[in-house]
């Protein structure tokens, strides 16, 4: 596969599959990986823990959003 430059945005859950995907995407495409994680009230790990895991796995940036209020107000 040809190597490209640029960035890829990955919807990141913090689980094993998306954690491994960070490195795989980088290797396969040559792109930097930026992760995005959104808390809509599903519970689980702290968003800061998830953000740090993404960075530890090779993401160049990791964004987290607390969208619980918006999700409850606008979609529930």
Secondary structure, DSSP 8 states (H G I E B T S, - for coil): -----SEEEEE--SSHHHHHHHHHHHHHH--EEEEEEEESS---S-HHHHHHHHHHTT-SEEEEEE-HHHHHHHH-
